[in-house]
Amino acid sequence: MPNAPPNPEKRASPKTLRPVPKYVSTPQAARALGVSVRSFQRWMKLGLIEPDHRTPGGHGRWDVERLREEMRNPSRFREA
């Protein structure tokens, strides 16, 4: 029955659901972090940050929350 209502007993509880990351473009990620796109690109080139996903065209997509978490460890960025 494709139109049957979902069985409430089989639904995941809110504790088991993980938030789905929202991937954004490089300029959007830089803006969300309050840095210039050029600085963001430099960090990528130096290997300090890696995109979460790459499009078929090779463009990076970023999870801003993960980036914010990484930036809480500033020792990674002192070398740059």
Number of C-alpha atoms within 10 A of each C-alpha: 4 5 5 6 7 9 7 8 7 7 10 9 9 8 6 8 9 7 7 7 12 10 17 18 16 18 17 15 22 20 13 14 15 10 12 13 15 11 12 19 16 14 16 14 11 12 10 15 18 15 16 15 14 13 8 7 6 8 12 17 20 24 17 21 15 11 18 13 9 14 14 9 10 9 9 13 13 7 8 11
